[in-house]
Amino acid sequence: MAKGTLYTFQDNWRACKALIAARYSGAVLRRASEPPEFVFGQTNKSPDFLAKFPLGKVPAFEGDDGFCLFESNAIAYYVANDSLRGVTHEASALVTQWVSFSDSDIVPPASTWVFPTLGIIQFNKQATENAKEDVKRILTILNEHLLTRTFLVGERVTLADITVICSLLSLYKQVLEPAFRQPYGNVNRWFMTCVQQPQFKTVIGEVKLCEKMAQFDAKKFAEWQPKKEGKDKAAKESKQDKKDKKDDKEKKKNKIQNDEEMDMTDEVLASEPKSKDPFAVLPKSPFVLDEFKRKYSNEDTLTVALPFFWDNFDKEGWSIWHCEYKYADELGLVFMSCNLMSGMFQRLDKLRKNAFASMLLFGMDNDSTISGMWVFRGQQLAFEVRFCIVFGIVHLHDPIHNVLVMDDPKHAVVQFEYFHGSCH
């Protein structure tokens, strides 16, 4: 039976996963979340703490035997028992599936929608609307799965239920008002069943469901920002100064959401100078991408969507590209490769009005490839350098042969090849 200390801050939903799991398994988990035992921003930056947990992230677990763990899912797994992890090989795989689903599909849109209502990040209307649609898709998937099931895996609570419930908790408390959650009766029934369990209630308390969708809280957002030296200074700032401060807030937003330092990609993107919209100079095209997307999403691909595409495609205003992941031998588990693609699309979300793509994973665990087709506005790759920095590379474009020339082929993770608009 696991015994140890969980370092975290108050109301950290990620820590709740391990605390609830411990209640089910009988593990002895002491929570250190208040001074003098733990002060967030100080204790987790101290040399002693970093010696045990190099990233300085919380929650972090230290066993009585000296065994240390960071990452909430790993900690929850460690303090759980076999019943929570899945009693069979298949059940264990399904539990892992839902845990991964929670991190990759629920947490990003939930954070985008809920954090502005808590004043943690600035409100962005388009991002929030996209997040709402993602949440609807997630709830629909869960609702269908739970139609004939009491819990996500098997007949008892598992880590799958604990993890997904904790990821949905802020949505149900802040923004899922009755009208929004009404179509998802199976999810609502399952959610309430779980949070009413004594093991859940002991950790998260009584859950009060949202009555009215929370909105952006500008006052709380202002409180999150660092105070200025003197009240008159903010009033006299130039427009350029305000723009610089907005960039700083965006950096802080990323840090709060991920609770970790920026990776190499984020640092490079943050350091890039702001550029003008590369599509603004292109002439208007008769091919309306949204019309094709509606056909592609709502009707048969082969008989309706593709004929519509070729009948209306403007080869002068658009171009078609083939994308191939070069190091297929390094791809591991299928779900990790899918997360890789999902992360790429999230970073390229601003291209949705000027690009369309279909990326596929072929094969199985440890034996797969990734390739796809892209349609871009114009005749060149959009945001060439920024686009490929997502994969950690830099490239040059050869306008004569219409192909990408990598400055170092050893570091070229993806390669795009140009297809003329007339190619079917």
C-alpha positions in Angstrom: 0.0 0.0 0.0 1.4 3.4 -1.0 2.2 5.9 1.7 3.6 9.4 1.2 3.1 13.1 0.8 1.3 14.9 -2.0 2.6 18.5 -2.6 0.1 20.8 -4.3 -1.8 24.1 -3.9 -5.3 24.5 -2.8 -8.2 23.5 -5.2 -5.8 21.9 -7.7 -8.1 19.6 -9.7 -5.1 17.6 -10.9 -4.2 16.7 -7.4 -7.8 15.5 -6.8 -7.2 12.5 -9.1 -4.6 11.0 -6.8 -6.5 12.0 -3.6 -9.7 10.3 -4.8 -7.8 7.2 -6.0 -6.2 6.9 -2.6 -9.6 7.0 -0.9 -10.7 4.0 -3.0 -7.4 2.0 -2.6 -6.8 2.8 1.0 -3.4 4.4 0.3 -2.2 6.8 2.9 -1.7 10.1 1.1 -0.9 13.2 3.2 -1.7 16.5 1.5 0.9 19.4 1.9 -0.8 22.4 0.4 -0.6 25.1 3.1 2.2 27.1 4.8 4.6 26.3 6.3 4.7 22.8 4.7 4.1 24.1 1.2 4.0 27.6 -0.4 3.3 27.5 -4.1 5.9 29.6 -6.0 8.4 29.3 -3.2 8.6 25.7 -1.9 8.4 24.2 -5.4 11.3 26.5 -6.6 13.6 25.7 -3.7 16.8 23.7 -4.3 15.6 20.8 -2.1 12.3 20.5 -4.0 13.9 20.7 -7.4 16.4 18.0 -6.5 13.5 15.6 -6.1 11.2 17.1 -8.8 13.4 18.9 -11.4 10.4 20.5 -13.2 9.1 22.1 -10.1 5.6 21.1 -11.1 2.8 20.1 -8.7 1.1 17.9 -7.8 4.3 16.0 -6.8 4.5 12.8 -4.7 7.2 11.8 -2.2 6.8 8.3 -0.7 7.8 7.5 2.8 10.4 5.2 1.3 11.9 8.1 -0.8 10.2 7.2 -4.1 9.3 10.4 -6.0 6.8 11.1 -8.8 5.6 14.1 -10.7 2.7 14.2 -13.3 -0.8 13.7 -11.8 -1.8 10.7 -13.9 1.3 8.8 -12.8 0.7 9.6 -9.2 -2.9 8.6 -9.3 -1.9 5.3 -11.0 0.7 4.6 -8.3 -1.6 5.1 -5.3 -4.5 3.2 -7.0 -5.2 -0.5 -6.7 -5.8 -3.1 -9.4 -9.5 -2.5 -9.4 -9.0 1.1 -10.3 -6.3 0.3 -12.9 -8.4 -2.3 -14.6 -8.7 -5.9 -13.5 -8.0 -7.4 -17.0 -5.5 -6.5 -19.7 -8.3 -5.1 -21.9 -9.8 -3.1 -19.0 -6.4 -1.6 -18.2 -6.0 -0.6 -21.8 -9.4 1.0 -21.8 -8.6 2.9 -18.6 -5.4 4.2 -20.2 -7.5 5.2 -23.3 -9.9 7.4 -21.2 -7.1 8.9 -19.2 -5.4 10.0 -22.4 -8.7 11.2 -23.8 -9.1 13.4 -20.8 -5.8 15.1 -21.2 -5.8 15.5 -25.0 -9.5 16.2 -25.7 -11.1 17.6 -22.6 -8.6 19.7 -20.7 -7.6 22.1 -23.6 -11.1 23.3 -24.6 -12.2 23.2 -20.9 -9.3 25.5 -20.0 -10.0 27.8 -22.9 -13.6 28.2 -22.0 -13.4 28.2 -18.2 -10.2 30.1 -17.4 -11.5 33.5 -18.6 -14.6 33.1 -16.3 -12.2 32.7 -13.4 -10.1 35.7 -14.5 -7.0 33.6 -15.2 -6.6 34.4 -18.9 -7.9 37.0 -21.3 -11.2 36.3 -23.0 -11.1 35.5 -26.8 -14.5 35.2 -28.4 -13.4 33.0 -31.3 -11.3 30.7 -29.1 -14.2 30.4 -26.7 -16.7 29.5 -29.4 -14.4 26.9 -30.8 -14.0 25.5 -27.3 -17.8 25.2 -26.8 -18.0 23.2 -30.0 -15.2 20.9 -28.8 -17.0 20.4 -25.5 -20.2 19.5 -27.3 -18.3 16.9 -29.4 -16.7 15.5 -26.2 -20.0 15.3 -24.4 -21.7 13.6 -27.4 -19.0 10.9 -27.4 -19.3 10.3 -23.7 -23.1 10.3 -23.9 -23.2 7.6 -26.5 -20.6 5.5 -24.6 -22.6 5.7 -21.4 -25.9 4.9 -23.0 -25.7 1.3 -21.7 -23.0 1.7 -19.1 -22.9 2.9 -15.5 -19.2 3.7 -15.6 -16.7 4.2 -18.3 -14.9 0.9 -17.9 -16.6 -2.1 -16.2 -19.1 -2.0 -13.4 -17.1 -0.1 -10.9 -15.3 3.2 -10.6 -11.9 3.2 -12.2 -9.1 5.7 -12.8 -10.9 6.4 -16.1 -14.0 7.8 -14.2 -11.8 9.6 -11.7 -9.7 11.4 -14.3 -12.5 12.4 -16.7 -14.7 13.6 -13.8 -11.9 15.8 -12.5 -11.4 17.2 -16.0 -15.1 18.0 -16.4 -15.5 19.4 -12.9 -14.8 23.0 -13.7 -17.1 22.9 -16.8 -20.1 21.6 -14.7 -19.5 24.1 -12.0 -18.8 27.2 -14.2 -20.4 27.1 -17.6 -22.5 24.0 -18.3 -25.9 25.6 -17.5 -29.0 23.4 -17.6 -29.9 24.2 -21.2 -26.4 23.4 -22.4 -26.1 20.1 -20.5 -29.7 18.9 -21.0 -29.0 16.9 -24.3 -26.4 14.8 -22.5 -28.5 13.0 -20.0 -26.3 9.9 -19.8 -23.2 12.0 -19.0 -25.2 14.0 -16.4 -26.4 10.8 -14.7 -22.9 9.3 -14.6 -21.3 12.6 -13.4 -23.7 12.9 -10.5 -23.4 9.2 -9.6 -19.6 9.6 -9.3 -19.4 12.9 -7.4 -22.0 11.6 -4.9 -19.7 8.7 -4.0 -18.2 9.3 -0.5 -14.6 8.9 -1.9 -15.3 11.8 -4.3 -17.2 14.0 -1.8 -14.5 13.7 0.8 -12.0 15.3 -1.7 -14.0 17.7 -3.9 -16.9 18.4 -1.5 -20.5 19.0 -2.5 -20.7 19.8 -6.2 -23.1 22.6 -7.1 -24.0 22.5 -10.8 -23.9 25.6 -12.8 -27.2 27.5 -13.0 -26.1 30.3 -15.3 -23.2 30.2 -17.7 -20.3 32.2 -16.2 -18.8 35.0 -18.3 -15.4 36.7 -18.5 -14.5 38.3 -15.2 -12.4 41.4 -16.1 -12.0 42.4 -12.4 -10.6 39.0 -11.5 -8.4 39.1 -14.6 -7.0 42.5 -13.5 -6.2 41.1 -10.0 -4.2 38.3 -11.6 -1.9 40.8 -13.4 1.2 42.2 -11.7 0.6 45.6 -10.1 2.2 48.7 -11.7 4.5 51.2 -10.1 2.2 54.2 -9.7 -1.4 54.6 -10.9 -0.6 57.3 -13.5 1.9 55.1 -15.3 -0.7 52.9 -16.9 -2.7 55.9 -18.1 0.3 57.3 -19.9 1.5 54.2 -21.6 1.7 54.3 -25.4 -0.2 51.9 -27.7 3.0 50.1 -28.4 3.6 49.6 -24.7 0.1 48.1 -24.3 0.7 45.8 -27.2 3.9 44.6 -25.5 2.1 44.0 -22.3 -0.6 42.0 -24.1 2.2 39.7 -25.4 3.5 39.2 -21.9 0.0 38.3 -20.7 -0.2 35.7 -23.4 3.0 34.2 -22.2 1.7 34.1 -18.7 -1.5 32.5 -19.9 0.5 29.6 -21.4 2.4 29.2 -18.2 -0.7 29.1 -16.1 -2.5 26.6 -18.4 0.4 24.2 -18.6 1.9 24.8 -15.2 5.3 24.3 -16.7 8.0 26.2 -18.5 7.7 26.9 -22.2 9.2 24.3 -24.5 11.7 25.1 -27.3 8.9 25.6 -29.8 7.0 28.1 -27.7 10.1 30.0 -27.0 10.9 30.3 -30.7 7.4 31.3 -31.6 7.3 33.9 -28.8 10.5 35.5 -30.0 9.4 35.8 -33.6 8.5 39.3 -34.8 4.9 40.0 -35.5 4.1 39.7 -39.2 1.3 40.9 -41.4 -1.4 38.5 -42.7 0.2 36.7 -45.7 -3.2 36.1 -47.2 -4.3 39.7 -47.2 -2.4 40.4 -50.5 -4.0 37.5 -52.4 -6.8 38.2 -54.9 -10.2 37.0 -54.1 -10.9 33.4 -55.1 -14.2 31.9 -56.3 -13.5 28.7 -54.4 -15.2 29.1 -51.0 -13.5 26.7 -48.5 -16.3 26.7 -46.0 -18.8 25.4 -48.6 -16.5 22.4 -49.3 -16.0 21.8 -45.5 -19.8 21.7 -45.1 -20.0 19.1 -47.9 -17.1 17.2 -46.4 -18.5 17.1 -42.9 -22.2 16.5 -43.6 -22.3 14.4 -46.8 -20.6 11.4 -48.4 -17.0 12.1 -49.3 -16.6 10.1 -52.5 -20.0 10.8 -54.1 -20.6 14.3 -53.0 -17.7 16.1 -51.3 -14.9 15.2 -53.7 -16.8 15.9 -56.9 -17.8 19.3 -55.4 -14.2 20.0 -54.6 -12.9 19.3 -58.2 -15.8 21.1 -59.8 -15.2 24.3 -57.8 -11.4 24.2 -57.1 -9.5 27.3 -58.1 -6.0 26.1 -59.1 -4.8 29.7 -59.5 -5.9 30.8 -56.0 -5.2 27.6 -54.1 -2.6 24.8 -54.1 -2.5 21.1 -53.0 0.3 19.6 -51.0 1.3 16.1 -49.8 2.7 15.8 -46.3 4.8 12.9 -45.1 6.2 12.2 -41.6 9.8 11.3 -42.3 10.8 9.4 -39.2 8.1 6.8 -39.0 10.4 4.4 -37.3 10.4 6.6 -34.2 6.6 6.5 -33.9 5.5 4.4 -30.9 2.0 3.8 -29.5 -0.9 4.7 -31.8 -2.6 7.0 -29.2 0.7 9.0 -28.8 1.0 9.5 -32.5 -2.6 10.7 -32.6 -1.8 13.1 -29.9 1.1 14.3 -31.9 -1.2 15.1 -34.8 -3.8 16.7 -32.6 -1.2 19.0 -31.1 -0.1 20.1 -34.6 -3.6 21.0 -35.6 -4.2 22.9 -32.3 -1.1 25.0 -33.1 -2.3 25.7 -36.6 -5.9 26.6 -35.6 -5.5 30.1 -37.1 -5.2 28.6 -40.5 -8.7 27.1 -40.5 -10.1 29.8 -42.9 -7.2 29.4 -45.4 -6.4 25.7 -45.2 -7.9 22.3 -45.2 -6.1 19.0 -44.3 -6.7 15.3 -43.9 -3.9 13.6 -41.9 -4.0 9.8 -41.4 -2.1 7.3 -39.3 -1.5 4.0 -41.0 -0.5 0.9 -39.2 -0.4 -0.2 -35.5 1.6 0.3 -32.3 5.3 0.7 -33.1 4.7 0.1 -36.8 3.0 3.1 -38.3 3.3 6.0 -40.7 1.7 9.4 -40.9 0.8 11.2 -44.1 -1.9 13.5 -45.5 -3.1 16.0 -48.0 -3.3 19.8 -47.5 -5.1 22.5 -49.4 -3.6 26.0 -48.9 -4.7 29.5 -50.0 -2.1 30.7 -52.6 0.7 28.8 -54.3 3.2 28.6 -51.4 3.1 27.1 -47.9 1.5 29.4 -45.4 3.7 30.8 -42.7 6.6 28.7 -44.0 9.1 29.1 -41.1 6.5 29.3 -38.3 4.6 26.3 -39.8 7.6 24.0 -39.6 8.9 25.2 -36.3 6.0 23.2 -34.9 8.1 20.2 -35.7 11.3 21.7 -34.5 12.9 22.4 -37.9 13.7 25.3 -40.2 13.4 25.1 -44.0 14.0 27.0 -47.2 11.6 27.0 -50.1 12.8 26.3 -53.7 10.4 28.4 -55.9 11.8 26.8 -59.1 11.0 23.2 -58.3 8.2 24.0 -55.9 9.5 21.8 -53.1 10.8 22.3 -49.6 14.6 22.3 -49.2 15.6 21.5 -45.7 18.7 23.2 -44.4 19.7 20.0 -42.6 18.0 16.8 -43.8 18.8 15.1 -40.5 16.4 17.5 -38.7 13.7 17.4 -41.3 10.7 15.8 -39.6 8.1 16.4 -42.3 8.4 17.2 -46.0 5.8 18.8 -48.1 5.6 18.2 -51.9 3.7 20.5 -54.1 0.9 19.3 -56.4 -0.5 21.5 -59.2 -4.1 22.5 -58.8 -5.1 20.3 -61.8 -3.8 17.1 -60.2 -6.7 14.8 -59.2 
